[in-house]
Amino acid sequence: MRLAILGASARAAAFSALDAGFEVVAADLFADSDLHARCPTTRIEDWPHGFIGWLEDQQVEGWIYTGGLENHPALVDRLATTRPLLGNAGEHLCLCRDPKVLARLFADAEVPFPMVLNSPPDDEEAWLIKSRTSAGGLGVDDWRGGEAGRSDYWQARIDGRAISAAYLAAGDEVALLGVTEQLIARNWTGARQYQYAGSVGPLAVSASTRRDIHNAGTAVAFGCRLVGLFGIDFVQDCAGRAWAVEVNPRFTASMEIVEAWAGRSVVADHVDACLHTKMARWEEVQFFCYHGKAYLFARRDIRAAEFDPVGLRDIPSPGTPIARGQPICTVLARASSYETVEPALQAIASGVLRQIE
């Protein structure tokens, strides 16, 4: 089967599909060298509308979107008239990206969800301002008063550990594929405050927390009529409760880590769910190894070096200009204990930064 994979970054989903035996064409904002080496890859200059002409030119049996396109439901529906969509259509995206809809669904499922407001709160101490078109933590900030955009809303801030859950929905079944810790605003990655910079997993959680996480996924999948892969971001408070904060109705960045410990392609399972309403059977895995990924962001305007590819993904071609704040590459690591994964990522990241310097 020939698939088109498109989004802000297509590499992780494309590699998953390629490893499962699919033929792939890809389009994203980067067209990095390691993706280009494995499949035809196009860099989209006109985000996101440049995908329309590109997809019209592709002879594919279906297409899958990754990060960023969930914020453009009308465009997703437009693209779905061009080639068959394997994923969630615009009406379902609108539901699961609406804080009021999520508040109702999570309340019914007895899953904690922070209070949301559509107008500025009186108290500036404990609120976040969030854009409805945010992705990867961009568009999220502490509320300090001032002007707000038309697409902004306010969400009560929950202090704790940022975690993420990956799910698969097919027919009347929902499977929790795995839980990871999110690396948010890690200084060594160059990420900004609240910016997603990677994942580490598998993350061990209590039975009650896992039950809340599973219930959250079931509530969203049924309430928003989702199909295939999706993710939910949580904040785990000091009491261990997982507060749902955002839904990502597509292949998410943490799913690359879930694949690493599960040893299987989640994109293949996604295709089966979308085409055949078939739920993949996920067996309990005995964990002997822990995995992590981290995005490195440029602290100043640079040009990419000729990187040693060991432990790296999303590798730009040598000499590619990278503006301050933009991603340089992705670092992957594994370790025999959970606590040593992040130091292993940092060690590889230090080598990348030395090459740039």
C-alpha atoms as a printed R data frame, in Angstrom:
    type eleno elety resid chain resno       x      y      z
1   ATOM     1    CA   MET     A     1   0.000  0.000  0.000
2   ATOM     2    CA   ARG     A     2   1.283  3.453 -0.912
3   ATOM     3    CA   LEU     A     3   0.765  6.114  1.785
4   ATOM     4    CA   ALA     A     4   1.249  9.875  1.894
5   ATOM     5    CA   ILE     A     5   2.354 11.228  5.274
6   ATOM     6    CA   LEU     A     6   2.251 14.973  5.857
7   ATOM     7    CA   GLY     A     7   2.487 17.462  8.688
8   ATOM     8    CA   ALA     A     8   4.949 19.795 10.370
9   ATOM     9    CA   SER     A     9   7.333 16.829 10.708
10  ATOM    10    CA   ALA     A    10   6.605 13.556  8.897
11  ATOM    11    CA   ARG     A    11   9.765 11.566  9.662
12  ATOM    12    CA   ALA     A    12   8.726  9.523 12.720
13  ATOM    13    CA   ALA     A    13   5.399  8.402 11.234
14  ATOM    14    CA   ALA     A    14   7.022  7.775  7.849
15  ATOM    15    CA   PHE     A    15   9.714  5.572  9.415
16  ATOM    16    CA   SER     A    16   6.999  3.638 11.265
17  ATOM    17    CA   ALA     A    17   5.145  3.049  8.006
18  ATOM    18    CA   LEU     A    18   8.292  2.139  6.089
19  ATOM    19    CA   ASP     A    19   9.356 -0.340  8.761
20  ATOM    20    CA   ALA     A    20   5.944 -2.005  8.409
21  ATOM    21    CA   GLY     A    21   6.427 -2.454  4.651
22  ATOM    22    CA   PHE     A    22   4.352  0.436  3.302
23  ATOM    23    CA   GLU     A    23   5.502  2.496  0.361
24  ATOM    24    CA   VAL     A    24   5.665  6.131  1.512
25  ATOM    25    CA   VAL     A    25   5.812  9.639  0.096
26  ATOM    26    CA   ALA     A    26   6.227 12.439  2.618
27  ATOM    27    CA   ALA     A    27   5.886 16.207  2.880
28  ATOM    28    CA   ASP     A    28   6.700 18.483  5.798
29  ATOM    29    CA   LEU     A    29   8.487 21.700  6.775
30  ATOM    30    CA   PHE     A    30  11.997 20.239  6.770
31  ATOM    31    CA   ALA     A    31  12.554 17.405  4.260
32  ATOM    32    CA   ASP     A    32  15.483 16.257  6.398
33  ATOM    33    CA   SER     A    33  18.224 14.140  4.890
34  ATOM    34    CA   ASP     A    34  17.453 10.889  6.745
35  ATOM    35    CA   LEU     A    35  13.814 10.994  5.637
36  ATOM    36    CA   HIS     A    36  14.799 11.880  2.070
37  ATOM    37    CA   ALA     A    37  17.188  8.903  2.036
38  ATOM    38    CA   ARG     A    38  14.325  6.457  2.643
39  ATOM    39    CA   CYS     A    39  11.413  7.865  0.631
40  ATOM    40    CA   PRO     A    40  10.462 10.694 -1.766
41  ATOM    41    CA   THR     A    41  10.237 13.809  0.397
42  ATOM    42    CA   THR     A    42   9.045 17.347 -0.322
43  ATOM    43    CA   ARG     A    43   9.573 20.470  1.733
44  ATOM    44    CA   ILE     A    44   6.384 22.534  1.988
45  ATOM    45    CA   GLU     A    45   7.123 26.250  1.837
46  ATOM    46    CA   ASP     A    46   3.511 27.490  1.982
47  ATOM    47    CA   TRP     A    47   2.305 26.131  5.335
48  ATOM    48    CA   PRO     A    48  -0.229 24.599  5.484
49  ATOM    49    CA   HIS     A    49  -1.997 25.236  2.173
50  ATOM    50    CA   GLY     A    50   0.950 23.980  0.116
51  ATOM    51    CA   PHE     A    51  -0.146 20.439  0.985
52  ATOM    52    CA   ILE     A    52  -3.153 20.731 -1.336
53  ATOM    53    CA   GLY     A    53  -1.247 20.847 -4.620
54  ATOM    54    CA   TRP     A    54   1.313 18.362 -3.359
55  ATOM    55    CA   LEU     A    55  -1.273 15.730 -2.377
56  ATOM    56    CA   GLU     A    56  -3.154 16.182 -5.647
57  ATOM    57    CA   ASP     A    57   0.034 15.161 -7.454
58  ATOM    58    CA   GLN     A    58   0.542 11.960 -5.429
59  ATOM    59    CA   GLN     A    59  -0.698  8.557 -6.534
60  ATOM    60    CA   VAL     A    60  -1.505  7.082 -3.129
61  ATOM    61    CA   GLU     A    61  -4.183  4.871 -1.590
62  ATOM    62    CA   GLY     A    62  -4.453  6.940  1.560
63  ATOM    63    CA   TRP     A    63  -2.861  9.754  3.592
64  ATOM    64    CA   ILE     A    64  -2.069 10.348  7.256
65  ATOM    65    CA   TYR     A    65  -1.395 13.672  8.969
66  ATOM    66    CA   THR     A    66   0.969 14.370 11.855
67  ATOM    67    CA   GLY     A    67   1.418 17.382 14.134
68  ATOM    68    CA   GLY     A    68  -0.012 20.788 13.328
69  ATOM    69    CA   LEU     A    69  -2.728 19.871 10.848
70  ATOM    70    CA   GLU     A    70  -5.253 19.083 13.596
71  ATOM    71    CA   ASN     A    71  -5.534 22.868 13.977
72  ATOM    72    CA   HIS     A    72  -6.804 23.191 10.395
73  ATOM    73    CA   PRO     A    73  -9.980 21.082 10.213
74  ATOM    74    CA   ALA     A    74 -11.271 22.755  7.040
75  ATOM    75    CA   LEU     A    75  -7.979 22.019  5.287
76  ATOM    76    CA   VAL     A    76  -8.066 18.384  6.457
77  ATOM    77    CA   ASP     A    77 -11.533 18.036  4.932
78  ATOM    78    CA   ARG     A    78 -10.341 19.716  1.718
79  ATOM    79    CA   LEU     A    79  -7.419 17.298  1.470
80  ATOM    80    CA   ALA     A    80  -9.782 14.386  2.135
81  ATOM    81    CA   THR     A    81 -11.606 15.195 -1.108
82  ATOM    82    CA   THR     A    82  -8.315 14.694 -2.962
83  ATOM    83    CA   ARG     A    83  -7.154 11.357 -1.552
84  ATOM    84    CA   PRO     A    84  -8.657  8.970  1.065
85  ATOM    85    CA   LEU     A    85  -8.025 10.193  4.620
86  ATOM    86    CA   LEU     A    86  -6.811  7.633  7.149
87  ATOM    87    CA   GLY     A    87  -7.601  9.497 10.337
88  ATOM    88    CA   ASN     A    88  -9.996 11.956 11.917
89  ATOM    89    CA   ALA     A    89 -11.999 14.366  9.780
90  ATOM    90    CA   GLY     A    90 -12.619 18.039 10.483
91  ATOM    91    CA   GLU     A    91 -15.805 17.696 12.554
92  ATOM    92    CA   HIS     A    92 -14.061 15.321 14.962
93  ATOM    93    CA   LEU     A    93 -11.036 17.609 15.207
94  ATOM    94    CA   CYS     A    94 -13.296 20.514 16.165
95  ATOM    95    CA   LEU     A    95 -14.828 18.467 18.968
96  ATOM    96    CA   CYS     A    96 -11.631 17.215 20.581
97  ATOM    97    CA   ARG     A    97  -9.898 20.622 20.330
98  ATOM    98    CA   ASP     A    98 -12.805 22.426 22.028
99  ATOM    99    CA   PRO     A    99 -12.074 22.922 25.769
100 ATOM   100    CA   LYS     A   100 -15.788 23.090 26.623
101 ATOM   101    CA   VAL     A   101 -16.460 19.750 24.942
102 ATOM   102    CA   LEU     A   102 -13.487 18.196 26.731
103 ATOM   103    CA   ALA     A   103 -14.592 19.606 30.090
104 ATOM   104    CA   ARG     A   104 -17.974 17.883 29.711
105 ATOM   105    CA   LEU     A   105 -16.522 14.563 28.514
106 ATOM   106    CA   PHE     A   106 -13.922 14.383 31.267
107 ATOM   107    CA   ALA     A   107 -16.423 15.394 33.954
108 ATOM   108    CA   ASP     A   108 -18.728 12.553 32.873
109 ATOM   109    CA   ALA     A   109 -15.773 10.133 33.034
110 ATOM   110    CA   GLU     A   110 -14.664 11.488 36.446
111 ATOM   111    CA   VAL     A   111 -11.280 12.467 35.014
112 ATOM   112    CA   PRO     A   112  -9.907 15.739 36.431
113 ATOM   113    CA   PHE     A   113  -9.671 18.585 33.912
114 ATOM   114    CA   PRO     A   114  -8.522 22.130 34.751
115 ATOM   115    CA   MET     A   115 -11.119 24.906 34.675
116 ATOM   116    CA   VAL     A   116 -11.213 26.811 31.379
117 ATOM   117    CA   LEU     A   117 -12.424 30.356 30.694
118 ATOM   118    CA   ASN     A   118 -13.135 32.255 27.495
119 ATOM   119    CA   SER     A   119 -12.429 35.659 29.088
120 ATOM   120    CA   PRO     A   120  -9.494 36.836 31.214
121 ATOM   121    CA   PRO     A   121  -9.541 35.708 34.868
122 ATOM   122    CA   ASP     A   122  -9.304 38.221 37.682
123 ATOM   123    CA   ASP     A   123  -6.436 36.308 39.293
124 ATOM   124    CA   GLU     A   124  -3.228 36.260 37.215
125 ATOM   125    CA   GLU     A   125  -1.348 33.951 39.560
126 ATOM   126    CA   ALA     A   126  -2.562 30.496 38.605
127 ATOM   127    CA   TRP     A   127  -3.681 30.637 34.968
128 ATOM   128    CA   LEU     A   128  -2.251 29.787 31.585
129 ATOM   129    CA   ILE     A   129  -3.225 31.516 28.365
130 ATOM   130    CA   LYS     A   130  -3.443 29.041 25.502
131 ATOM   131    CA   SER     A   131  -4.097 29.315 21.810
132 ATOM   132    CA   ARG     A   132  -6.637 26.953 20.280
133 ATOM   133    CA   THR     A   133  -4.107 26.480 17.470
134 ATOM   134    CA   SER     A   134  -1.179 25.609 19.734
135 ATOM   135    CA   ALA     A   135   1.058 22.605 19.033
136 ATOM   136    CA   GLY     A   136   4.068 21.270 20.882
137 ATOM   137    CA   GLY     A   137   3.569 23.742 23.719
138 ATOM   138    CA   LEU     A   138   3.968 26.764 21.470
139 ATOM   139    CA   GLY     A   139   1.125 29.175 22.079
140 ATOM   140    CA   VAL     A   140   1.070 28.404 25.826
141 ATOM   141    CA   ASP     A   141   2.252 30.916 28.437
142 ATOM   142    CA   ASP     A   142   1.644 32.118 31.986
143 ATOM   143    CA   TRP     A   143  -1.145 34.679 32.093
144 ATOM   144    CA   ARG     A   144   0.247 38.060 33.081
145 ATOM   145    CA   GLY     A   145  -2.552 40.264 31.843
146 ATOM   146    CA   GLY     A   146  -2.459 42.371 28.691
147 ATOM   147    CA   GLU     A   147  -3.812 41.643 25.236
148 ATOM   148    CA   ALA     A   148  -5.154 38.273 24.118
149 ATOM   149    CA   GLY     A   149  -5.707 36.847 20.649
150 ATOM   150    CA   ARG     A   150  -9.113 35.918 19.257
151 ATOM   151    CA   SER     A   151  -8.318 32.197 19.452
152 ATOM   152    CA   ASP     A   152  -6.969 32.308 23.017
153 ATOM   153    CA   TYR     A   153  -8.551 30.824 26.122
154 ATOM   154    CA   TRP     A   154  -7.487 30.494 29.757
155 ATOM   155    CA   GLN     A   155  -6.829 27.262 31.637
156 ATOM   156    CA   ALA     A   156  -6.087 26.858 35.332
157 ATOM   157    CA   ARG     A   157  -2.442 25.884 35.799
158 ATOM   158    CA   ILE     A   158  -1.805 22.498 37.412
159 ATOM   159    CA   ASP     A   159   1.649 21.986 38.884
160 ATOM   160    CA   GLY     A   160   3.233 18.580 38.477
161 ATOM   161    CA   ARG     A   161   4.888 16.205 36.025
162 ATOM   162    CA   ALA     A   162   3.942 16.424 32.350
163 ATOM   163    CA   ILE     A   163   3.016 13.011 30.946
164 ATOM   164    CA   SER     A   164   1.429 11.752 27.752
165 ATOM   165    CA   ALA     A   165  -0.651  8.719 26.837
166 ATOM   166    CA   ALA     A   166  -0.919  7.058 23.427
167 ATOM   167    CA   TYR     A   167  -4.137  5.346 22.340
168 ATOM   168    CA   LEU     A   168  -5.673  3.449 19.443
169 ATOM   169    CA   ALA     A   169  -9.413  3.551 18.675
170 ATOM   170    CA   ALA     A   170 -11.190  1.073 16.402
171 ATOM   171    CA   GLY     A   171 -14.948  0.525 16.331
172 ATOM   172    CA   ASP     A   172 -16.176  0.255 19.902
173 ATOM   173    CA   GLU     A   173 -12.719 -0.490 21.357
174 ATOM   174    CA   VAL     A   174 -10.022  1.794 22.755
175 ATOM   175    CA   ALA     A   175  -6.538  0.560 23.680
176 ATOM   176    CA   LEU     A   176  -4.048  2.401 25.878
177 ATOM   177    CA   LEU     A   177  -0.722  1.777 24.122
178 ATOM   178    CA   GLY     A   178   1.615  3.362 26.640
179 ATOM   179    CA   VAL     A   179   2.474  6.240 28.951
180 ATOM   180    CA   THR     A   180   5.552  8.463 28.707
181 ATOM   181    CA   GLU     A   181   6.986 11.434 30.562
182 ATOM   182    CA   GLN     A   182   7.238 14.627 28.535
183 ATOM   183    CA   LEU     A   183  10.446 16.625 28.524
184 ATOM   184    CA   ILE     A   184   9.087 20.159 28.806
185 ATOM   185    CA   ALA     A   185  11.275 23.271 28.610
186 ATOM   186    CA   ARG     A   186  14.504 21.395 29.385
187 ATOM   187    CA   ASN     A   187  17.276 24.022 29.288
188 ATOM   188    CA   TRP     A   188  19.776 21.634 27.711
189 ATOM   189    CA   THR     A   189  17.498 21.246 24.670
190 ATOM   190    CA   GLY     A   190  17.127 24.976 24.046
191 ATOM   191    CA   ALA     A   191  13.337 24.697 24.373
192 ATOM   192    CA   ARG     A   192  11.201 27.582 25.578
193 ATOM   193    CA   GLN     A   193   8.939 27.533 28.621
194 ATOM   194    CA   TYR     A   194   6.134 24.963 28.150
195 ATOM   195    CA   GLN     A   195   7.630 23.825 24.817
196 ATOM   196    CA   TYR     A   196   7.627 20.077 24.230
197 ATOM   197    CA   ALA     A   197  11.200 18.814 23.839
198 ATOM   198    CA   GLY     A   198  10.862 15.037 23.919
199 ATOM   199    CA   SER     A   199   9.639 11.943 25.758
200 ATOM   200    CA   VAL     A   200  10.963  9.164 27.997
201 ATOM   201    CA   GLY     A   201   9.237  5.866 28.627
202 ATOM   202    CA   PRO     A   202   7.747  3.573 29.534
203 ATOM   203    CA   LEU     A   203   6.593  5.498 32.592
204 ATOM   204    CA   ALA     A   204   5.340  3.407 35.503
205 ATOM   205    CA   VAL     A   205   2.105  4.724 37.021
206 ATOM   206    CA   SER     A   206  -0.166  3.387 39.741
207 ATOM   207    CA   ALA     A   207  -3.173  1.251 38.925
208 ATOM   208    CA   SER     A   208  -5.543  4.094 39.817
209 ATOM   209    CA   THR     A   209  -3.666  6.582 37.646
210 ATOM   210    CA   ARG     A   210  -3.618  4.126 34.767
211 ATOM   211    CA   ARG     A   211  -7.368  3.648 35.191
212 ATOM   212    CA   ASP     A   212  -7.928  7.435 35.000
213 ATOM   213    CA   ILE     A   213  -5.726  7.633 31.903
214 ATOM   214    CA   HIS     A   214  -7.595  4.779 30.220
215 ATOM   215    CA   ASN     A   215 -10.966  6.333 31.113
216 ATOM   216    CA   ALA     A   216  -9.863  9.645 29.637
217 ATOM   217    CA   GLY     A   217  -8.990  7.981 26.340
218 ATOM   218    CA   THR     A   218 -12.280  6.085 26.221
219 ATOM   219    CA   ALA     A   219 -14.265  9.258 26.945
220 ATOM   220    CA   VAL     A   220 -12.541 11.208 24.172
221 ATOM   221    CA   ALA     A   221 -12.627  8.408 21.601
222 ATOM   222    CA   PHE     A   222 -16.357  7.792 22.034
223 ATOM   223    CA   GLY     A   223 -17.377 11.393 22.705
224 ATOM   224    CA   CYS     A   224 -15.505 12.794 19.697
225 ATOM   225    CA   ARG     A   225 -15.915  9.669 17.526
226 ATOM   226    CA   LEU     A   226 -12.178  9.282 16.944
227 ATOM   227    CA   VAL     A   227 -10.547  6.561 14.884
228 ATOM   228    CA   GLY     A   228  -6.972  5.318 14.872
229 ATOM   229    CA   LEU     A   229  -4.108  6.827 16.813
230 ATOM   230    CA   PHE     A   230  -4.515  9.732 19.208
231 ATOM   231    CA   GLY     A   231  -2.852 11.091 22.322
232 ATOM   232    CA   ILE     A   232  -3.794 12.943 25.491
233 ATOM   233    CA   ASP     A   233  -1.435 15.150 27.495
234 ATOM   234    CA   PHE     A   234  -1.756 15.117 31.277
235 ATOM   235    CA   VAL     A   235  -0.209 16.771 34.308
236 ATOM   236    CA   GLN     A   236   0.290 14.400 37.238
237 ATOM   237    CA   ASP     A   237  -0.074 16.357 40.496
238 ATOM   238    CA   CYS     A   238   1.690 15.726 43.805
239 ATOM   239    CA   ALA     A   239  -1.130 13.386 44.869
240 ATOM   240    CA   GLY     A   240  -0.612 11.229 41.772
241 ATOM   241    CA   ARG     A   241  -3.817 12.240 39.966
242 ATOM   242    CA   ALA     A   242  -3.531 12.701 36.216
243 ATOM   243    CA   TRP     A   243  -5.217 15.901 34.988
244 ATOM   244    CA   ALA     A   244  -6.068 15.805 31.293
245 ATOM   245    CA   VAL     A   245  -5.031 19.056 29.622
246 ATOM   246    CA   GLU     A   246  -5.035 18.540 25.839
247 ATOM   247    CA   VAL     A   247  -6.003 16.047 23.123
248 ATOM   248    CA   ASN     A   248  -3.937 15.363 19.989
249 ATOM   249    CA   PRO     A   249  -6.125 13.416 17.530
250 ATOM   250    CA   ARG     A   250  -3.323 11.917 15.386
251 ATOM   251    CA   PHE     A   251   0.091 10.233 15.468
252 ATOM   252    CA   THR     A   252   1.995 11.982 18.273
253 ATOM   253    CA   ALA     A   253   5.705 12.471 18.874
254 ATOM   254    CA   SER     A   254   5.749 10.154 21.903
255 ATOM   255    CA   MET     A   255   4.512  7.226 19.796
256 ATOM   256    CA   GLU     A   256   8.031  6.771 18.424
257 ATOM   257    CA   ILE     A   257   9.076  5.877 21.977
258 ATOM   258    CA   VAL     A   258   6.094  3.550 22.452
259 ATOM   259    CA   GLU     A   259   7.162  1.737 19.274
260 ATOM   260    CA   ALA     A   260  10.729  1.422 20.548
261 ATOM   261    CA   TRP     A   261   9.747 -0.610 23.603
262 ATOM   262    CA   ALA     A   262   6.801 -2.425 21.995
263 ATOM   263    CA   GLY     A   263   8.756 -3.491 18.915
264 ATOM   264    CA   ARG     A   264   5.939 -2.869 16.447
265 ATOM   265    CA   SER     A   265   4.627 -0.241 14.017
266 ATOM   266    CA   VAL     A   266   1.788  1.852 15.424
267 ATOM   267    CA   VAL     A   267   1.136  3.277 11.945
268 ATOM   268    CA   ALA     A   268   0.352 -0.224 10.682
269 ATOM   269    CA   ASP     A   269  -2.144 -0.589 13.537
270 ATOM   270    CA   HIS     A   270  -3.583  2.834 12.673
271 ATOM   271    CA   VAL     A   271  -4.160  1.826  9.051
272 ATOM   272    CA   ASP     A   272  -5.949 -1.375 10.134
273 ATOM   273    CA   ALA     A   273  -8.136  0.633 12.512
274 ATOM   274    CA   CYS     A   274  -9.083  3.180  9.839
275 ATOM   275    CA   LEU     A   275  -9.585  0.793  6.921
276 ATOM   276    CA   HIS     A   276 -10.932 -2.312  8.609
277 ATOM   277    CA   THR     A   277 -12.149 -1.136 12.051
278 ATOM   278    CA   LYS     A   278  -9.642 -3.675 13.326
279 ATOM   279    CA   MET     A   279  -8.175 -3.339 16.814
280 ATOM   280    CA   ALA     A   280  -4.580 -4.478 17.159
281 ATOM   281    CA   ARG     A   281  -3.851 -6.844 20.040
282 ATOM   282    CA   TRP     A   282  -1.234 -5.340 22.292
283 ATOM   283    CA   GLU     A   283   0.381 -7.830 24.636
284 ATOM   284    CA   GLU     A   284   1.924 -6.912 27.968
285 ATOM   285    CA   VAL     A   285   5.624 -6.218 27.427
286 ATOM   286    CA   GLN     A   286   8.295 -7.051 29.993
287 ATOM   287    CA   PHE     A   287  10.542 -4.011 30.067
288 ATOM   288    CA   PHE     A   288  14.284 -4.579 29.966
289 ATOM   289    CA   CYS     A   289  15.131 -1.230 28.406
290 ATOM   290    CA   TYR     A   290  13.918  2.369 28.570
291 ATOM   291    CA   HIS     A   291  13.863  4.776 25.656
292 ATOM   292    CA   GLY     A   292  13.924  8.504 25.108
293 ATOM   293    CA   LYS     A   293  13.929 11.152 22.417
294 ATOM   294    CA   ALA     A   294  14.718 14.839 22.604
295 ATOM   295    CA   TYR     A   295  14.474 17.727 20.174
296 ATOM   296    CA   LEU     A   296  17.383 20.175 20.112
297 ATOM   297    CA   PHE     A   297  16.561 23.793 19.307
298 ATOM   298    CA   ALA     A   298  18.975 26.426 18.005
299 ATOM   299    CA   ARG     A   299  19.919 29.111 20.547
300 ATOM   300    CA   ARG     A   300  21.071 31.377 17.717
301 ATOM   301    CA   ASP     A   301  21.047 31.420 13.927
302 ATOM   302    CA   ILE     A   302  23.318 28.592 12.742
303 ATOM   303    CA   ARG     A   303  24.091 26.326  9.811
304 ATOM   304    CA   ALA     A   304  23.855 22.575 10.182
305 ATOM   305    CA   ALA     A   305  27.101 20.640 10.478
306 ATOM   306    CA   GLU     A   306  27.835 17.239  8.947
307 ATOM   307    CA   PHE     A   307  26.508 15.318 11.927
308 ATOM   308    CA   ASP     A   308  27.511 11.803 12.959
309 ATOM   309    CA   PRO     A   309  24.113 10.098 12.478
310 ATOM   310    CA   VAL     A   310  24.500  7.663 15.388
311 ATOM   311    CA   GLY     A   311  21.694  8.390 17.846
312 ATOM   312    CA   LEU     A   312  20.216 11.131 15.655
313 ATOM   313    CA   ARG     A   313  17.079 11.525 13.566
314 ATOM   314    CA   ASP     A   314  15.573 14.438 11.632
315 ATOM   315    CA   ILE     A   315  19.064 15.251 10.377
316 ATOM   316    CA   PRO     A   316  19.341 18.390  8.231
317 ATOM   317    CA   SER     A   317  21.657 18.463  5.225
318 ATOM   318    CA   PRO     A   318  25.057 20.063  5.976
319 ATOM   319    CA   GLY     A   319  24.947 23.816  5.530
320 ATOM   320    CA   THR     A   320  21.180 24.090  6.000
321 ATOM   321    CA   PRO     A   321  20.391 27.423  7.705
322 ATOM   322    CA   ILE     A   322  18.569 26.967 11.012
323 ATOM   323    CA   ALA     A   323  17.040 30.043 12.623
324 ATOM   324    CA   ARG     A   324  17.119 30.668 16.357
325 ATOM   325    CA   GLY     A   325  14.391 28.650 18.076
326 ATOM   326    CA   GLN     A   326  14.019 26.173 15.218
327 ATOM   327    CA   PRO     A   327  14.771 22.440 15.645
328 ATOM   328    CA   ILE     A   328  18.290 21.250 14.845
329 ATOM   329    CA   CYS     A   329  17.703 17.485 15.039
330 ATOM   330    CA   THR     A   330  16.233 14.736 17.225
331 ATOM   331    CA   VAL     A   331  18.332 12.715 19.676
332 ATOM   332    CA   LEU     A   332  17.431  9.104 20.548
333 ATOM   333    CA   ALA     A   333  18.803  7.053 23.451
334 ATOM   334    CA   ARG     A   334  18.044  3.973 25.477
335 ATOM   335    CA   ALA     A   335  19.254  2.796 28.882
336 ATOM   336    CA   SER     A   336  18.767 -0.041 31.326
337 ATOM   337    CA   SER     A   337  17.075  2.212 33.908
338 ATOM   338    CA   TYR     A   338  14.506  4.971 33.599
339 ATOM   339    CA   GLU     A   339  16.651  7.463 35.530
340 ATOM   340    CA   THR     A   340  19.600  7.193 33.145
341 ATOM   341    CA   VAL     A   341  17.714  7.835 29.888
342 ATOM   342    CA   GLU     A   342  17.726 11.626 30.111
343 ATOM   343    CA   PRO     A   343  21.460 11.824 30.978
344 ATOM   344    CA   ALA     A   344  22.127  9.609 27.940
345 ATOM   345    CA   LEU     A   345  20.135 12.018 25.768
346 ATOM   346    CA   GLN     A   346  22.074 14.970 27.205
347 ATOM   347    CA   ALA     A   347  25.409 13.305 26.427
348 ATOM   348    CA   ILE     A   348  24.485 12.855 22.750
349 ATOM   349    CA   ALA     A   349  23.088 16.396 22.621
350 ATOM   350    CA   SER     A   350  26.376 17.792 23.940
351 ATOM   351    CA   GLY     A   351  28.191 16.112 21.050
352 ATOM   352    CA   VAL     A   352  25.805 17.671 18.536
353 ATOM   353    CA   LEU     A   353  26.313 21.134 20.010
354 ATOM   354    CA   ARG     A   354  30.091 20.687 19.955
355 ATOM   355    CA   GLN     A   355  29.917 19.892 16.232
356 ATOM   356    CA   ILE     A   356  27.974 23.094 15.636
357 ATOM   357    CA   GLU     A   357  30.408 25.184 17.638
